[in-house]
Each structure stands twice: as C-alpha cells, then as structure tokens.
Amino acid sequence: MLIVPLGGPADRTFRPWITIALATACVFVYFVLQGRDDQHSVNALKRYLQSDLPNIEFPLYQAELEQRGGKGKNTVNAFRQQLIDSPAGALRTMEADRDFMQRLHDGKLAPPPGFDRAKWTSQRSEFERLAQRSLTQRWSFTPAELGLGSLIGHQFLHGSVEHLVGNLVVLIVIGRMVESLLGRRRYLACYLLSGAAGAIVFSLFAADKSAALVGASGAISGVMGMYAVLLGFRRVEFFYSLIVYFGFFSAPAIAALPIWIANELFQFWNDGASHIAYMAHAGGFIFGALIAVPFRPKEETIEIRNVADSAPDDAADIPCEAEWRRAQRLLGEARVEDALPLLRETAEARRGDADVVRTYYNVARIDPAGEHYHRAARRMMKLPEAADPKFEIGHATFLDYQRLAKPAPRLDVDLAALLIRRFARHGHLEDAERLLNGVLRSEPKHAEVPKALFEVGRQMQKEVDAAKGARYLRLLSEHFPQSPEAQAAHELLPKQTG
C-alpha cells in the first residue's frame, strides 16, 4: 500500500535547494558513479576465479562449515552445490561470512599443504582492490560491518532505475514542504540522521547480517515522519494506492504516521522473502517523527505588523449576487485563481455573512503565502458579533493563521486590539495576553491600547490571576491616566489603606 501526502504549506517564494541537491546527487551517483559497478564486479570475479584463491579458500570454508554444522544455506552440502551451480554465488556466500573472513585474514585457519602465504596475500589484495572499485560494494550498508561512511553513503545508492524513481518522486513531493518548515541546514541534518537510524533498525532485525542495504528509503521515510509531526492536526490531502485501486482522501497529517508504520511492520512480517527493507522504512519513520517534535511551529511570539486592506473596512455594501454565483461555478470547474477575486469582492460586500467569508478563506487557504489568504484571514477575524457571537470562528481562524501564514502573519494594531478584547471576553486570556504584549512592543501609544489593557486586566483579575490583572490595570492608569478606561480601571483596583 502506498500513501503519499499531496497537501501542505505552499510557499511559492521558497526554493527547496537541499531537496533538489539530494535528488540530483542520487541521480548522479546512480547513472554516473554506479554506472560501471557491474563491470567492476565481473572483472573482480574473473580475477578471483583465475587465481589460486578458489583452491585455497573454498576448501577452508567447507572445513569451517563441517566443523560448525548448521542449517540452511550455510551447510557443507549447500555450499558444494553452489560451487557447481554458481561459483560467483559461492564466493558471495563465503565473503558474507564475516567471522570466517576475519579468521582467514588473521591467519587463524589451518592452511592446506604447500600453502604460500605471500602469494595468497598478494592475490587476495589484488582481488579486494578490484572488488572495491564497485561503489555499491564499497558504500552499501551491511549489519555485520557498521561504519559511519556506509551509514551515510548507502542513502545515495540505488539498486535499479525503478528504485531510484520511486524514491525521488516521494522526496520531491514532500521534501520541499518539510524543508520550508525546518530550514535548510536542519532539514539536511534530520534527513541524513533518519537514513542512518533506519539502517540501524534494519540491522537489528535483519536475519542475514551480510545483507546489503542501499537506497534513500529510510531517509525519505524520516522526512514523511517529520511531515506528519510538523503539520500535526492540520488536514491535508493524501493519495493512496492499493494494488489496482487508488484515490484521494483528506485527514490530519499526524493520522498518517501510525498508518505508515503499521503498513511497513505488516509487510515485514508477511513478506519475508521480499528484498524491500521494511524495517529501515519503519525506523526512518519513527526517528523522523521523534526528531521533529522539538521543531513543531510555536505560537508564543506574535508579531504585529501595520498593514491595511486595499479596500477600506467601511466600504459601502454593494449587491454581489452575480459575483457570488459566478465564483461558485468557477470553483465547481476547479478554476480557483479565477474565483478568488470574485470571492474577495463578495466577502467585502457581505462582510457579515459568515458563509461567504468562510468560503473565501477556505479557498484562499490553499496558498498561505498569497495576498488573498492574508486578506481572507483578516476578514474572518473581523466577523461581527452577530455572525460569530461566541467568537469561535474568529479564534479558530487566528490559530490557523498563526500556523499557516507565509512568510509571517500580518495583523494591524486595530485588528489586534479587536482580537484582544474578544479573546478576553470569551475566555481566551492566554492568547489575549500574548497578543497584547505584541501590541505593547510595537505601538505602545496607539489609541486602541487603553481598551485592550482594560479588557485583559479586568477579565484576568476576575477569572484567572487577580494580581496579574491588577498589574495591567495599573499599567493602564499610569500610561493613559486621562482615558475613560483608566477611570474605570481605578474603580477595579484594590484600595490602598494607611
């Protein structure tokens, strides 16, 4: 089963150079550097079979197998049959036995009669030199031989064109989104570490410790895990394929993580004969998800920027029924870019109509870096109390806007002050306080500040922390002593006694 996310933050100004570089490196390695690996392997095998090495090493390995006993392919009879059927396969089996090869190199095996160690050493060194010309053999990862070079190097090797293309399609689709969320350097580090973690998990579960691992699948699985955690409960579109069935569905990004991991574990336990490294995928998923947790978007800092809509807020209402109907027809035809200007015009004319404004916002939300998204978000947060009496729509839009807006949210002080008062009245005091602190940093003398200070101080004094609320009220009295809010605050402050 294949599940790939198609949605996510789309910053059109961002260029995913690291994702492009990783994909380019994989293509270059496969088609240029790995291009002669087959010939190098053939040359090494030919040199081996033409040397004295088979007459020395194969009998020693048969004696080793006789001494061990054992089952499966590492038995004397199985090895003898392999010598007849495929000497190259017999050589691979012997070379994969790391314990035997170590003892052979260390001279701990009883040599055959007439053994010339100097000649054997020369021929063995020549064979290994030729074999190491194969980039795949030199940099692939094997559980029996852990090394930093292979932990990183195997991520840029691939076994076939299909293997390469499958990995790069997924990398390009989701890598650009994760890179934009993490930043280039952090993304590269997390990518490589996820690939290394996937290889380590693969080594823990590999039945054959000599099995070679190549490919970027572990690292790309890590990127998918990062994607799920970074986007959290934001709903995104997914493409899925199950044998001959495929389709699309919408779900919170984080919901895909357990599905991905469960799918890899299920296939690992039920497809043991496959050459696919399912546990490397699962290890990459889990590590990528864990390493992304500290980098989830925070909401502690809210920047206040003075921006204004092109159309003034007090623009006269105009009938826009024709524009509204045309926008709906265009959306039905998937002509989003053509529909957005009409939706904007309708939302400006019917700013008290929650359904119209919400439609404009939901469509504009496709491009969080676009001007329409910033404009639609501000219009949603300005819905009058008659359309949003409990301020549920405005608050949900505010939280969504803080997460999505690219390159950053744009809130003018007038809107910020309105939000502060509404947040405070409807029990969102934490958001009100953070937003108020942003206003005090940017424009502490703005005419709307006294109203914001009074509402936060009053509600906080009444519902949460009387001392903190009193501090805001005293700040109001000190900095705006002539304002009506300061006079009202004076009545709420504790009276001093002598």
C-alpha positions in Angstrom: 0.0 0.0 0.0 1.3 3.5 -0.9 0.1 6.7 0.9 1.7 10.0 -0.2 0.6 13.4 1.1 -0.2 16.0 -1.6 -1.1 19.0 0.5 0.8 21.2 2.9 2.3 24.6 3.3 2.9 26.1 -0.2 5.3 29.0 -0.1 5.8 29.8 -3.7 8.8 32.1 -2.9 10.7 29.2 -1.2 13.2 27.2 -3.3 13.9 23.8 -1.8 17.6 23.7 -2.7 18.5 20.9 -0.3 15.8 18.6 -1.7 16.9 19.5 -5.2 20.6 18.8 -4.3 19.7 15.4 -2.6 17.7 14.3 -5.6 20.4 15.4 -8.0 23.1 13.6 -6.0 21.1 10.4 -6.1 20.7 10.6 -9.9 24.4 11.5 -10.4 25.6 8.6 -8.2 23.3 6.1 -9.9 23.8 7.0 -13.5 27.5 8.1 -13.4 29.3 6.7 -10.3 27.4 3.4 -10.1 27.3 3.0 -13.9 30.3 0.8 -14.1 29.8 -1.3 -10.9 28.6 -4.3 -12.9 31.8 -4.3 -15.0 34.0 -3.9 -11.9 32.3 -6.8 -10.2 32.7 -9.0 -13.3 36.4 -8.1 -13.5 37.0 -8.8 -9.8 35.2 -12.2 -10.1 37.2 -13.2 -13.2 40.5 -12.3 -11.5 39.4 -14.4 -8.5 38.5 -17.5 -10.5 41.7 -17.3 -12.5 43.9 -17.1 -9.4 44.9 -19.8 -6.8 42.4 -18.3 -4.3 39.4 -20.8 -5.0 41.7 -23.8 -4.5 42.8 -22.3 -1.1 39.8 -20.6 0.3 36.8 -22.7 -0.8 38.2 -25.9 0.9 39.0 -23.9 4.0 35.4 -22.7 4.1 34.0 -26.2 3.5 36.1 -27.4 6.5 34.7 -24.5 8.6 31.1 -25.4 7.7 31.7 -29.1 8.5 33.0 -28.0 12.0 30.1 -25.8 12.6 27.2 -28.0 11.4 24.3 -25.6 11.0 21.2 -25.4 8.8 20.0 -23.7 5.7 22.3 -22.3 3.1 25.4 -22.3 5.3 25.9 -26.1 5.2 28.6 -28.1 3.5 26.2 -29.8 1.0 24.5 -26.5 0.2 27.9 -24.8 -0.4 29.2 -27.7 -2.5 26.1 -27.5 -4.7 26.6 -23.7 -5.0 30.1 -24.3 -6.2 28.8 -26.4 -9.0 25.8 -24.2 -9.9 27.4 -20.7 -9.4 30.9 -20.1 -8.3 30.1 -16.4 -8.1 27.3 -17.2 -5.6 29.6 -19.4 -3.6 32.1 -16.6 -3.4 29.4 -14.2 -2.2 28.3 -16.6 0.5 31.8 -17.0 1.7 32.6 -13.3 1.6 29.4 -12.6 3.6 30.6 -14.8 6.4 32.4 -12.1 8.3 33.7 -14.3 11.1 35.3 -16.7 8.6 36.8 -13.9 6.6 38.3 -12.3 9.7 39.9 -15.5 10.8 41.2 -16.1 7.2 42.9 -12.7 7.1 44.3 -13.1 10.6 45.9 -16.5 9.7 43.9 -18.4 12.3 42.9 -21.2 9.9 45.0 -24.3 9.3 46.5 -23.8 5.8 46.4 -26.5 3.1 49.6 -28.4 2.2 52.0 -26.3 0.2 50.3 -23.0 1.2 52.3 -20.0 0.1 51.1 -17.1 2.4 53.0 -14.4 0.5 51.4 -15.5 -2.8 48.0 -15.8 -1.2 48.3 -12.3 0.3 49.2 -10.8 -3.0 46.4 -12.4 -4.9 43.8 -11.7 -2.2 44.9 -8.0 -2.0 44.6 -7.7 -5.8 41.1 -9.2 -5.8 39.9 -7.0 -3.0 41.3 -3.9 -4.7 39.3 -4.7 -7.9 36.2 -5.5 -5.9 36.4 -2.2 -4.1 36.2 -0.3 -7.4 32.5 -1.1 -7.2 30.9 1.9 -5.5 27.9 -0.2 -4.4 30.1 -2.7 -2.6 32.3 0.0 -1.0 29.4 2.2 0.4 26.4 -0.1 0.9 25.4 -0.8 4.5 25.7 -4.3 6.0 24.7 -5.1 9.6 27.8 -7.2 10.1 30.1 -4.2 9.3 28.8 -1.0 10.8 30.6 2.2 9.7 29.9 5.9 9.6 30.7 6.0 5.9 28.2 3.3 5.0 25.5 4.8 7.3 25.5 7.9 5.2 26.8 6.6 1.8 24.1 3.9 1.3 21.5 6.6 1.2 22.7 7.8 -2.2 23.0 4.4 -3.8 20.1 2.6 -5.6 19.6 -0.9 -7.0 17.6 0.0 -10.1 16.0 2.8 -12.1 12.6 1.9 -10.6 14.0 2.0 -7.1 15.6 5.5 -7.8 12.5 7.0 -9.4 10.1 5.7 -6.7 12.2 7.3 -4.0 12.8 10.6 -5.8 9.1 11.1 -6.6 8.2 10.9 -2.9 11.2 13.0 -1.9 10.3 15.8 -4.2 6.6 15.8 -3.3 7.1 16.1 0.5 10.7 17.2 0.9 10.1 20.7 -0.3 7.4 21.1 2.3 9.5 19.8 5.2 12.5 21.8 4.1 10.4 25.0 4.2 9.2 24.2 7.7 12.6 23.1 9.2 15.0 25.3 7.3 17.7 24.0 5.0 20.5 23.1 7.4 18.2 21.4 10.0 16.4 19.6 7.2 19.6 18.2 5.8 20.8 17.0 9.2 17.4 15.4 10.0 17.3 13.7 6.6 20.7 12.1 7.0 20.2 11.1 10.6 16.8 9.5 9.7 18.5 7.4 7.0 21.2 6.3 9.4 18.6 5.5 12.1 16.7 3.4 9.5 19.8 1.5 8.7 20.5 0.7 12.4 16.9 -0.5 12.9 17.3 -2.6 9.7 20.5 -4.2 11.2 18.7 -5.1 14.4 16.0 -7.1 12.6 18.0 -8.5 9.6 18.0 -12.3 9.6 21.0 -12.2 7.3 23.7 -9.9 8.8 25.5 -9.9 5.5 22.5 -8.5 3.6 23.4 -5.2 1.9 21.2 -2.1 2.2 21.1 0.6 -0.4 18.7 3.4 -1.1 17.3 6.7 0.3 14.1 5.0 1.5 15.0 5.2 5.2 15.8 8.9 5.0 12.7 9.7 2.9 10.6 7.7 5.4 12.1 10.0 8.0 11.0 13.0 6.0 7.5 11.6 6.0 7.6 11.2 9.7 8.7 14.8 10.1 5.9 16.0 7.8 3.3 14.2 9.9 4.6 15.7 13.2 5.3 19.2 11.9 1.8 19.6 10.3 0.1 17.8 13.3 -3.6 18.0 13.1 -3.8 20.2 10.0 -5.9 18.4 7.4 -4.1 17.6 4.2 -4.9 15.7 1.0 -3.4 12.2 0.6 -3.0 10.0 -2.5 -3.3 6.2 -1.8 -2.8 3.2 -4.0 -3.7 -0.4 -3.0 -2.9 -2.9 -5.8 -5.2 -1.7 -8.6 -7.2 0.7 -6.5 -6.2 4.3 -5.9 -7.8 7.5 -4.8 -7.6 10.6 -2.6 -8.7 11.3 1.0 -8.4 14.2 3.5 -7.1 13.6 7.0 -5.0 15.3 9.7 -1.3 14.9 8.7 -0.4 13.1 12.0 -3.0 10.4 11.3 -0.9 9.1 8.5 2.1 8.3 10.8 0.7 5.2 12.5 -0.7 4.0 9.2 2.7 4.3 7.5 4.5 2.5 10.4 1.8 -0.2 10.7 2.0 -0.8 6.9 5.7 -1.3 7.0 5.6 -3.7 10.0 2.7 -5.7 8.4 4.7 -6.2 5.2 7.8 -7.0 7.1 6.1 -9.8 9.0 4.1 -11.1 6.0 6.6 -10.7 3.1 9.8 -12.1 4.5 11.0 -13.2 1.1 11.0 -9.6 -0.2 14.2 -7.7 -0.8 12.5 -4.5 0.4 14.0 -3.2 3.7 10.7 -2.6 5.5 12.3 -2.2 8.9 14.6 0.6 7.5 11.4 2.4 6.5 9.8 1.9 9.9 12.9 3.0 11.7 13.2 6.1 9.5 9.5 7.0 10.1 9.8 6.7 13.9 13.1 8.6 14.1 11.9 11.4 11.7 8.8 11.8 13.8 10.7 12.0 17.1 13.4 14.4 15.9 10.8 16.8 14.5 8.9 17.1 17.8 11.1 20.0 19.2 10.8 21.9 15.9 7.0 22.0 15.7 5.8 25.5 15.0 5.4 27.6 18.2 2.8 30.2 18.8 4.5 32.1 21.7 5.6 35.1 19.6 3.0 37.1 17.7 4.3 39.9 15.5 2.1 42.9 14.9 2.6 44.5 11.5 0.7 47.5 10.3 -1.0 46.5 7.1 -4.3 47.5 5.6 -6.7 46.0 3.2 -6.7 47.7 -0.2 -10.4 48.2 0.2 -11.4 50.2 3.3 -13.3 48.5 6.0 -16.1 51.0 5.8 -16.8 50.4 2.0 -20.4 50.6 1.2 -22.3 47.4 0.8 -22.9 46.5 -2.9 -25.0 43.7 -4.2 -22.8 40.8 -5.3 -25.2 38.0 -6.0 -24.0 37.6 -9.6 -20.3 37.6 -8.5 -21.1 35.0 -5.8 -22.9 32.7 -8.2 -20.1 33.0 -10.8 -17.5 32.3 -8.2 -19.3 29.1 -7.2 -19.4 28.0 -10.9 -15.7 28.6 -11.2 -14.9 26.6 -8.1 -17.0 23.8 -9.5 -14.8 23.9 -12.6 -11.6 23.9 -10.3 -10.7 27.4 -11.6 -9.6 28.6 -8.2 -7.4 31.5 -9.4 -10.3 33.0 -11.4 -12.7 32.5 -8.5 -10.6 34.2 -5.8 -11.1 37.9 -7.0 -14.9 37.3 -7.1 -14.9 35.7 -3.7 -12.9 38.7 -2.3 -15.4 41.2 -3.8 -18.3 39.2 -2.4 -16.7 38.9 1.1 -16.0 42.6 1.2 -19.6 43.4 0.3 -21.1 40.8 2.6 -18.7 41.0 5.5 -21.3 40.0 8.0 -22.2 36.8 6.1 -20.1 34.0 7.7 -20.7 31.5 5.0 -19.4 33.8 2.2 -16.4 34.9 4.2 -15.6 31.4 5.2 -15.7 30.2 1.6 -13.3 32.9 0.6 -11.0 31.9 3.5 -11.1 28.2 2.8 -10.3 28.7 -0.9 -7.5 31.3 -0.2 -6.0 29.0 2.4 -4.6 26.8 -0.4 -1.8 29.3 -0.8 -0.8 30.6 2.7 1.8 32.9 1.0 -0.7 34.6 -1.2 -2.2 38.0 -0.6 -5.8 36.6 -0.8 -5.0 34.3 2.2 -3.9 37.2 4.4 -6.9 39.3 3.3 -9.4 36.5 3.9 -8.0 35.7 7.3 -8.3 39.3 8.5 -11.9 39.3 7.2 -12.7 36.1 9.1 -11.3 37.5 12.3 -13.4 40.7 11.8 -16.7 38.9 11.5 -19.3 40.9 13.5 -20.6 39.5 16.8 -23.9 38.8 15.2 -22.2 36.3 12.8 -19.8 34.9 15.4 -21.4 35.5 18.9 -19.1 33.2 20.8 -16.1 34.2 18.7 -15.4 30.6 17.8 -14.8 31.3 14.1 -12.5 34.2 14.8 -10.5 32.3 17.4 -10.1 29.2 15.3 -9.1 31.4 12.3 -6.5 33.2 14.4 -4.8 29.9 15.5 -4.9 28.6 11.9 -3.5 31.8 10.6 -0.6 31.8 13.1 0.4 28.3 11.9 0.0 28.7 8.2 0.7 32.3 7.1 3.8 32.8 5.0 6.2 34.4 5.4 4.5 35.6 8.7 1.1 36.7 9.9 0.0 40.3 9.2 -2.0 41.9 11.9 -2.5 45.7 12.1 -2.9 47.2 15.5 -6.6 48.0 15.1 -7.4 44.3 14.3 -5.0 43.1 17.1 -6.9 45.3 19.6 -10.2 44.0 18.5 -9.0 40.4 18.8 -7.6 41.1 22.3 -10.9 42.4 23.6 -12.8 39.5 22.1 -10.3 36.9 23.3 -10.5 38.3 26.8 -14.3 38.4 26.8 -14.6 34.8 25.6 -12.1 33.2 27.9 -9.0 33.0 25.6 -6.9 35.0 28.0 -3.6 33.4 27.2 -4.0 34.4 23.5 -5.2 37.8 24.5 -2.2 38.4 26.8 0.3 37.3 24.1 -1.3 39.5 21.5 -1.4 42.4 23.9 2.3 42.1 24.7 3.0 42.2 20.9 1.0 45.4 20.6 2.8 47.0 23.6 6.1 46.2 21.9 5.2 47.6 18.5 2.9 50.6 19.2 2.5 51.2 23.0 0.9 54.6 22.5 -1.8 53.5 19.9 -5.3 54.8 20.6 -6.7 51.3 21.0 -4.2 50.2 23.6 -6.2 51.5 26.6 -9.3 49.4 25.6 -7.1 46.3 25.2 -5.4 46.8 28.6 -8.6 47.4 30.4 -10.4 44.3 28.9 -7.4 42.0 29.6 -6.8 43.4 33.1 -10.5 43.2 34.1 -11.1 39.7 32.8 -7.8 38.4 34.2 -8.5 40.0 37.6 -11.9 38.4 37.6 -11.2 34.9 36.2 -7.5 33.9 36.4 -5.0 35.9 38.3 -6.1 38.9 40.3 -2.6 40.2 40.9 -1.6 40.0 37.2 -4.9 41.6 36.2 -4.2 44.4 38.7 -0.8 45.0 37.1 -2.4 45.5 33.7 -4.9 47.9 35.2 -2.2 49.9 37.0 -0.2 50.0 33.7 -3.3 51.5 32.1 -3.7 54.1 34.8 0.0 55.1 34.6 0.3 55.4 30.9 -3.2 56.6 29.9 -4.4 58.5 33.0 -6.8 60.7 31.1 -8.6 57.8 29.2 -12.1 56.7 30.2 -10.7 53.2 30.6 -8.2 54.4 33.2 -11.1 55.9 35.2 -12.9 52.6 35.1 -9.7 50.7 36.0 -9.3 52.9 39.1 -12.6 51.6 40.4 -11.5 48.0 40.0 -8.0 48.3 41.6 -7.7 47.4 45.3 -7.9 50.4 47.6 -4.7 51.3 49.4 -5.1 51.6 53.2 -2.8 53.6 55.5 
